[in-house]
Amino acid sequence: WVFKDNAIYNNNRQNDSPAGSFQSFLPNGIGILMVGVRGQTVRNNHVEGNNLAGILMAGLCTVQAAAFGQDCEGQNAPRDGDPSANDNRIIGNSFGQNGLQPNANLGLPGKDILYIQSQLEFLKPNNNCFQDNISSSEEGGPASSFATEDFLSEISLPT
């Protein structure tokens, strides 16, 4: 699918999903959430005022491990193929005032774009592309971003 020409503001409502569900693990404050998606385009959107991140893209196995302490092997393996976030395009979006109140329990910085995949997921060719995403702040410049494979060390976003 293509997600374009939208305005996404202030997705900061308290998460009231049923306890123990996959959704209950998700923090509030994410403008656009992409988990284990493949071949999607996010283009020409304005994303503003989200406490944790304007866009958070993560591999399903990464989220499953962080939320439930389970790997993607055997009985826990996804039934529909590769659970990595692959072949996605995040292009030409504008961001403002995202990541100003990150969730301290996650240990992740607040940013316009957060990209998280496990080391195993990063070993696969993922062909994700992050290009021409800008900050709409007075200073302008590129959107703030943080990519990691271990929740600690920062790596460069693929372009």
N, C-alpha and C positions, 0 to 999 in steps of 0.2 A: 504494500500500500504506500501511498504518498500522503504525508501529513503536511499541508502547506497553507500559508496565508491565514494563520490563526493568531489570536492574542490570548496568551495564557497568563493569568494574574493571580497571585496570592493563594496558591493551593496549600493553605496552612491549617486547614480544619483538623481538629483532633481525630486521630484514627480510632474509630469505634467498631472495627471488624471483630467478629467472634474470636474469642481467645483460642489460641492453638492453630488458627487457620494460617495459610500462607500470607494472606493479606494483613493479618494482625502484626506481623513482624515489620511491615513497612513503616518507616517514620513519616510524619507529616512534613510538608514543606518541599515537595517535589513537583515541579511543573509538568514535565513529561517523563514518564517512566517506561523504559524499554528493557525487558528481561527476556533473554534467550531468543530474541527476534532475529530474523534473517531476511536480508534483501529489502529493507524498508528505507524510505527517504523522509527526512524531516527538513523542510526547506522553507525559507522566507517567513518564519514565524517571529513574533515578538514575545519574549518570555521574561516576566518581571515579578519581583516581590516574593519569591519562594524561599522559605527559610533555609533549606538545605541545598537545593540545586535547581537550576533551570531545567536541565536534562540530566537524568541518571540512566546510563546504559550499563547493564551487567549481564554476565553469563548466568544461566539458570543454576549451574552447579555451584557457582560462587555464592549465590543467594541461598541456595539450599544448605550449603555448609555453614554460612554465617547465621542463618535463622534457626536451623534444626540440628546442626552438627553432623549432617549426613553427607557422604560422598555420593557420586553418581555411578556407583558400581553395582552390579548384580541386581537385587530387588529394587534398589533406588534409582536405577538407570531410567532415563526418559524413554518413552515408548515411540516417540516420533522422530528419532534421529538426533543429530548433533544439537546439544543444548547451548552452544556458545552463541554469543551475539556476533553474527557474521554478515559481511557484505552490506552493511548499512551506510547510508550517506547522511551526514549532518552538515548541511551546507547553507550558508547565507542567512543565518538567523541572527536576530539582535537580542541582546540581553541587558537587563538592568536590575540592580538591587537584589540579586539572588545570593544565597549563601551567607546572609548576614547573621543568622541564628542557627548554626548547625546543631545537630543532636550530639551532645558530648558522649553519649553511650556508644555511638558508632565508631568514634575515633577517626572520622573522616573530616577533612576541611569542607567548609561551605564554598561552593563555586558555581559559576554559570553552567559548567559541564563537568560531570563526574563520570569516569569510565573505569569500570572495575571488572576484571576477569581473573580467574585463577591462573596460576602458571601453566597448568595443563591446558586450559582453554587458549592461552596465548601461544602455545606451541603449534596449534593448528593455524593454517593460513586463514586470516579472518577478513582481510580486505575491507575493513571499515575505513571510512574517510571523514575527517572533520576539517572543513575548509570554509574560509571567509565568514566565520562567525565573529560578530563584533559586539563590543560593549556600547551601550547607548548612554553611558555616563558622560559627564562634561569632558573628561580626558579622552574619551574615545578609545581606539586601539582594539586589540583582539579580546575576545571573551575570555574570562578567567577559566582555567581548567585544571583538573587533577586526574591523572590516570595512574593506576596501580595494579599490581598483580599479587600483592601481599598485604594490602591495607596500610603499609608503612612507607615504602619507598616510592617516590614519584618516577614515572617514565613519561616519555613524550607521547602525545596524541598522534595517531597515524594520520597522514594526509594523502 
